[in-house]
C-alpha cells in the first residue's frame, strides 16, 4: 500500500501487459522470407547474364576470328561514334534548355518548362520512322525546297540524306535530351540564389556565371542524365536500322534472325555489355567527389533575369527548336497520316488485335514488376536497416535496367529453352505426352524480359515512397503484433501508393515502347504495336504504320505530366 512518503512504483511492461513483445518471432516472421524472395528476384535478373557468357563460349572455334574480322570492327566503330555524337548533343541541348527555363524569364517560358519534356513520349524508332518519310527525296520537305528553287527533279538538287550516321545522331539527340534536361532543371531550381548572386556580384557576365558557377554544381545531374540517354541510344534498334547505322544492337538482331546464330549473337552481346559497363563507370567517375551540401535553412530560389525584345524572342526560339524537332514535327506527321489512313480504310482489326496484345503483355509485366519491386525495396526498410547483404540483393535485382533489350533477350533464350526441355521431359515421363513450348516463344518470355528490364523503376519508386514514411509507424505496427507483411500492407502501402503508382505508370509506358526485346521474344504469330510499326517501316509502307505509331505516342504522353510534377521542387 502506498503512503505519502513511499516512492511510486515504476510502470511495468511485463509479458502480461503486452504479450506480443515477449514473444520471440518465428523463423518465418523475420527477414528470411524477404531474403528468399529478394534472392529469387536477383537470380532471375542475373540468369540472363550468366547464360550469355556460357552461350558465347559454346560457339565454334572460328566464331571469334570471324566476328573480329567481319562484324565487330564496323559495329564497334558505328556504336562508338553514335554514342559520342549523341552524348555531346544531349548534354548541350539538355543543359542549355534547363538553364534557359531556370535562369531567365520571358514570354512562353512556362509553356516551354513542360513542353521540353514532350520528346520523352516519342520512342526513337518512331521519330526515325516519321523523318524517313518527311525527308524522303519525294517527301514534303524536299519537294517544298525544290519548288522554292524551281527544281523539278530530285537528282537536280541533292540534299543531305537522313539515312546516315550524322542523321541518326541528330534525331537521337533531339529525342533523348530530356534525360539530361529533367535532372539538370531540377538541380538548377534547387540551387541557392546566393551562389549565383555571389558570382554576379564579383562582376561575372551571365555566360561566365553559368560556366563557372552553375555548370560545375550541375555536373552530377548532367552525368546521370547523359548516362541514361546513352543507354537508351545503345538499346535502340529501330532508328539505327532504319537510318542505315550498323550498331552492335542491329548486329545482334541480324545475327540471330538472319543467320539463326545464337552463339554469335551472344558474343556480340558480350561486347555490347562492355559498352554498358564503360558508360556506368564513366558516369560514376563524373559524379565522384561531387556531393554538395546546402544551408540548414531552406535556400532562396534563384531570381530569373527578365528578357524582353530580341533576346526574349531568341530564347523562345531556342527553346522551341528541340520541341519542334523531337516531338511536334513527327507527332503532326503521324496525326495527318493516321487520319488519312482511317478515312481511307477505317480502323484495321489487325491494329485492334495488336493493341490488345500490347496492353495485355505490358499490363501483366507492370503488375509483376510493381509487386516484386515493392517486395525488394521493403526489406531494408522493415528489417533493422539496410545491411550490406540487403543492399547487395537490391542492387542485383535492379541490374536489368542497365541491360539493353537485345542483350537481355539473347541472354534469356538459353535458360528458357532449357526450362522448356526439362519441363517437357518431366511431362513425358509422367504422362507420356509432351508440353511443347511453355517459356520460349510464348508470352512468358516477353513478360519475363519486361519485368527484368524495368524492375529497377518500380524498386526506385517504392524506395522513394517508403523513405517518406517515418520508421516509428512501422515500429508501432510491430509492437501491436503485426508481422512484416501486415505492416507493409496496412501501414506502408497506403502511405506510399502515389509513388508506387507513378513507378507502375512509367513501367507500363516503357513496356509499350520496348522494341528490341519484343522483336526477339514475342510469341509466335503475335504482333504488338511496336513490332507492327517496325515491320511497316522495313517494308517502306509508312502510311500503314502511322496509326500504330500514333497510339504508342498517345500512351507515352501519360508519364510526361507525372515526371514534370515529380521534378518540380516545392516552393
Helices and strands as residue ranges (DSSP letters): G 19-22, G 27-29, H 32-57, H 63-66, I 67-71, H 72-103, E 104-105, H 109-115, G 118-121, H 124-134, H 140-149, G 154-156, H 165-176, H 178-190, H 193-201, H 206-209, I 210-214, H 215-217, H 219-235, H 238-242, H 248-259, H 262-287, E 305-306, H 309-323, I 324-328, H 329-345, H 349-382, H 388-397, G 399-402, H 405-431, H 443-467, H 471-479, H 484-487, I 488-492, H 493-513, H 516-521, H 529-539, H 542-556, H 558-567
